């Protein structure tokens, strides 16, 4: 038996469960209002929250130029793998092509939301992280299943719900559908008995998502030596840094290493590239991504980048390093990550939110010291707050007389928002990706929330 799925399947907007909502809204309201003569700031803010609650309809894959294949061969291989997956699920062939400006980025157009889905009697509940991954194209892995209907067997058609509020107990049988978010239908690859009644550890795909609310390619086994799934603005950030062969470059907060590896490919393996992050576990992620692409010249060190510079340090080996050592520095530091999509719920406290600009300024001090005169510093975040983006840029320009904003190539985002200390000319040099505040029919507009600023260090 199945019941009709109505427009109620549309995903709800991002929901803050603390007073962060009002704080962010007030900080953005004035600039958002001034960005449009057609709508007031409140309306634009609600659109932003709505977009953050949904996945982008474009999957972006950065290609590996060191893989021994030309661009057309790379595209052909990726197409073949994606079409094989789509055929298995009975989906129509998607549009797959290179981005018009970012020549190392493959675009896969998605579809959705599918409002004609039927909901089945047998149901599965997955945790929040798993539900968000499903909305971006993933199948349900067994580890993400919290509960399911009694008697669920392999090959059963099931409806999948996301436990947004984390109310479902492991192994539950009676599911409170009204408190869950529907993310689509699939075919069970494991039985309930195997999931919850067996001593055997169950791994791998638990539900193959044949009818997701949003269609997107599964990236689990997709040619990891040829492509790297990466959001478009992150790819723009590495290109904006414009690394050159033979230079000495620092990625200050590098894990998991997507931008680090991208920088390495743009350097063609010639020069010195150093990647730092706080823990050995984070360094291991960088190493793994580099190994997947057979890149072996990146120097990786566990280090809190707030202590990466020391006047008496040596240029050889690990940190700390002396001032003026690096030709280019990427500071993609810790941030509140409020631009990530899809995101249905955010538990961040206001105290935690306000801690990020403090940390970012500490890291910025080190970045400026480590950068040589004439060098380039790129600062980026995956968040939407003014304090971590435009206001931090204004602070940097006021604090460091040696810094000036530089134009970026490529420039695919919008200009920065109205902010005290930033004139129109400076705002035009920034790149802001703000979902819901523009035409969302292109991959550069329908993406995560992101911010990029590029600085040039002048002689002191």
N, C-alpha and C positions, 0 to 999 in steps of 0.2 A: 504494500500500500504506500502511496505517496500523496503528499498534499502540495498545493500550488504555493510557489514562493512569490510574494508581492514586492512592491517597492520598499517594504520594510527591511529588505535585504541590504539596502544602501547603508554603507558603513557610517557610524556616528563620528562626529568630529573628535579631535584630540581632547581629552578631559583631564584637567588638573584637579587633584584631590586636596590641594593645599591652597594657601592664599597667593601662590605664584601666579595664578590666572590673572587676578586683578592687577598685580604688580607689573606683569609684562604688558598687559593691555594698556595701562596708563602710560608706560614708557614708550610704547609704539604709536599711541593714538594720534599725537600731533603730527608726526612725520607721515604716517599713513594717510591722514586726512589731506595733507598738503600735496600728496602724490597724485590725487585724483580730484577733478572738479565734478565728477559725476556721482560719487558715492562718499558718504561720510566715513570717518575712521573706524567706527564701530562695525559697520557693515564689512569693510575690508578685513578687519581683524577676525570676524567670524568666518569669512571665506578662507583666510589663512588656516584657521583651526580645522576647517572642513577638509582642506587639501592635505594637511598633515595626517589626518585620520585615514587617508586612502593611499594606495601605492602609486608610484609613477607608472604611466602606461608605456614607458620605454625602458628596456633593459639595455645597459651599456657594457660593452666588453672591450677592454684595451688589449691590443694585439702585441705579440712578441716579435720584434724585428730581428731578433737573434736566433730565431727558430729554423733558419735555413729555407724558409718559404717566402715567395713574394706575396704582395698584398692580395692578389686575386686567388692564389692558392690557399692562403689563410682564410679568406672569406668563404671559399668553396668548402673547405674542411668543416668550418663552423656551421655553415648552412646544412651540410649533410648530417651532422650530429643532431642539430636542433630539429630538422625535419623528421629524422628517425623517431625522436621522442614524441613529436606531435602526431605522427602517424599512429604510433602505439596507442595514443590516447584518443584518437579519432578527431583531432582538431584540424581546422583549415590551416594551410600554409601561411606563416606570417611574413610580413615585409622585413627583409634583412639587408642592410646596406651600410656603407661607410658614411660617417658624419662628413658633411660638406667642408667643414673647417678643420676639425680634429682628424687628421688622416690616419691616426693609429687607433681609432675608436669605431667599433662595429655597433650599430643600432639594431635592436630587435623590437619591432612594434608589438605591443600587447593589445588585449581586448578586454572590455568589461565596463561596468559590472553587468553580469548576466542575470537579468531579473526574471527569466523564464524557467529557472531551475525548479525541480521538484524535490521536496524534502522527504526523506525516507524514515520509516519507523525505527530502524536500527540507527543509533546515533553514537557518535564518538565525541568526547571532550578533550581538547588539547590545551596545554598551558599557553600563557600569553606570548612568550617568545616564539613558540612553534606556530601559533596562529598568525603572527605578523610575518613569519617566513613563508607560510603558505600563500599569503596575499601577494608575495613577490615571486611566486613560481615554484616554491619548494613542495615536495611531497611531505607527508607526515612521517617522521621517524618515530620508531617505537618508544624511544625515551621521552618523547613529548606528550604521549597519551596519558591522560589523567584518569579517565573512566570510559566505559562503553556499555551498551545495552547487554542484558543477559542473553546468552546464546549466540553472540556474534561469532561467525565462522569465517575462515578464509574464503575469498571470492564473494562475500556478501557486499551488496551495495549499501553504503552508509552515508549519512549526513554528518558533517564535521562542524563542531562549534568551538569557539575560543572562549576560554574561561578568563575573561578580562579582569574580574575582581578577585581571582584566586580563591573561590569559594568551594571548588570541587575537591573532595578528598580522593586520594589515590585509590583506584579500584572501584569507584562509585558505580552504581547501576541505575539509580534513579536520577535522571538529569533534569535540572531546572532550566528548561529551554528559554524561558522568558528572561533569565538573567545572563544568557550566553549570547555570543555574536556568531551568526552563521557565516562560514567562510567557503562553503562549497560541499560537493559530494565526491566520493571516491569509492574505490574497491579495497576491501580489507585484505591485507597480505598476511596477517596473523590472526589467530583466534583469541577470544577473550581468555580462554583457558590457558593458552600459552603465555599471554601477557601477564596475567595476575595469579595464576594457580600453579605455575611451574617454577621449579628451582633454577631452571635454565635462564641465563641472562639473554634477554631478547634485544637484538640490535638490528640496524638497517631499517628499510622502509616498512612502516606499519600500515599506512594507507596510501595507495596510489591515487593522487588527486586527478581524476578524469574529468570532473566538472567543477573546477574552482570558480569562485565568484569573479576572479580576474585571471585571464589566461596570460601566462608568462613562461619562458623556458626554465626548466629545471637545470640548475648549474652544478649539481653534485658531481657528475662525472664528465663535465664538459671540457675536454682538451686543456687541462691545467698547465701544460707546457706551451700552449699556443696563445691562450687568452686569459685575462684576469678580470673578473667582474669588479667594476669600479664605477662609482657615481660620476657623472659627467663633470661636475664642478671640481672634483678631486683631480681629474685629468687636466683640467684647465690650470689648476694651481701649479702643477709641475711644469707645464709649458710656460706659464708666466715667469717661473724662476729662470727659465732659459739657460739651463746648464750647458757648459761647453767642455769639449775634450781638453784634458790636461789641467783642469782647475781643481782646487781643493774645496770641497763642498761639505756642509754639515746639515744633517736632518736631525733636529734637536729632540723631538718626541716622535720617534719613527714607527713604533709598532701600530699595526701588524706588518707594515713594510710595503704597502701598495705604492705609495708615492716614492719611497726609497728605491724600489726596483725600477719604477718608471724613470727616475732621475738617472739611474745606472744605464738604462738603455739609451737615453738621450746623450749620455757621455760616451757611448759606444765602448765602455770598459776602459777608457783612457783617462787617468787622473786619480784623485784620491777622494773617496766618498766615505764619510763617517756617519754612522747611525747610532743614536743614543736612545735609551729608554730606561725606566727606573728599575726593572726587575729582570732576572735571567729568563723568566717565563716569557716576558714580552720580547726579549732578544731572540728567543728560540723561534717565535713566530716570524720575525724578520728573516732569520736564516732559512727557514723552511720555504718562504716565498721566493727568496733568492735562488735556492737550490732547484726549485721547480723550473726556473728559467735558465739554469746552468750559469748563474752569475756568481763569480767567486772573488771579486775584488773589493767588495764592500767590507769595511771594518765596522764591527758591531761591538758595543760595550754597554754593560748595565751601569747606568749613571743617572742621577737626578740632575737634569740639565740646569737647574738653578745654581749648581756649583760647578759648571763646566769650564769656567774661566778662572785662571790664576796668573798673576803677573809674572811669577818666576817659573812657570811651567815650561816643559819642553815640547817641541812640535811633534816629536816621534811618539809612537805608541798610543796608549789610551788617555782618557781625560784625567785631570783638567788640561786645558790648552791655553797658550798665551794669547793676549789681545791681538787683534788685527790679523788673525791667522787665515781666515776663510774668505774665499772669493764670493761665495754665495751661502746663504743660510736660509733653510726652510723652518719656520716655526708654525707648525700645525699642532698647537698645544692642546692640553686638556680643556674641554669646554662643556657647557651644559647640554650640548647635543640635542637641542630642541628642534633642530631642522630635520631630524631623521624621519623617514616615512617607510611604511605606515606606522603610526603610533596612536594607540587607542587610549592609553592611560599613562599619566605621569605622576609619580609620588614624590617628586623632588620638593624639599623644603625650601623656604625662602632663604634661610641661612646658608644652605648648600649652594643655591643659585648665586648668591652674592659673594661666595668665596672664589668663584672662578676668575673674575677680573683681577683680584689680588694676585693669584697665582700667575696669571698671564702677564702681568706687569713685571713680576719677578723674573720670569723667563725672558721677557723682552729686554730687560737690562743686560742680561748675559749675552743675548743675541747681538745687540749693538756693540758690545765690547769685543766680541769674537770676530766681528766682520771687519775686513780691511777697508780703508778709505777707497772709495770708488766701487765698493762691492754692493751686492744686491741682497736685500732681505725680503722674503715673502712671508706674510702673516696670514693664516687662514683658520676658519672655524666652521663647524657644521651646526651652527646655532643661529637663532633669529634675534637675540637680544641686542639692544643698542649698546649696552654697557660693555659687551664683549666684542663688539664690532666697530661701528662708527665712533663711539665715544672713546674706545681704546686708541683708535687712530689719532683722534684729536689730542688725546693725552700724550701720545708718542711724539707728535710734532711739536708740542709745547715743551716737552721734557728734554728732547734731544735736538739741539740746534743743528747737528750734523746730518739730520735726516730730512729728506724731501720725498714726496710721493712721486712715483714714476708711472707712466702709461704702461698698460699691459697689452701684450699680444699672445694669444687671441683675447678679445674682449667680448664675451658672450652673455654676461650677466647685465643687470640693470645698474644704474648709477647708485651710489650710496644715498641714504636717507638724510633728511634735514637734521643737522646736528650742530650745536654750538661749537665754534672753533674750526668748522670745515666750510669753506666757501664752495660755490657751485663748481669751480674748476677742479678743486680737489675731489669733490664727490664724484665727478665724472670719471676720475681715474680709478675708482673703486669698482669692485664687481660684487653685486648682491644678487643672490638667487633666492627669491621669496615666493614659494608656491601660493597660488590663489590670487596673486596680485597682478596678473597679466594673462596673456593668451597662452593657454596650456595645451596647444596642439602641436608643439615642437619639443624635441628632446631637451633643449636648453632651458625651456620654461617649465616643463613638467618634470621636475627633478626634486632632489632634497633641498632643504634650506641650507644655504652656504654663503660664506663671505670670504673675499680675498682682497688684500692690500699689498702693494709692492712698493718698497722703499729703496732709495739710493742713499748710500752713506757718503757725504761730502767730506773733503779734507777738513780736519779740525783747525 
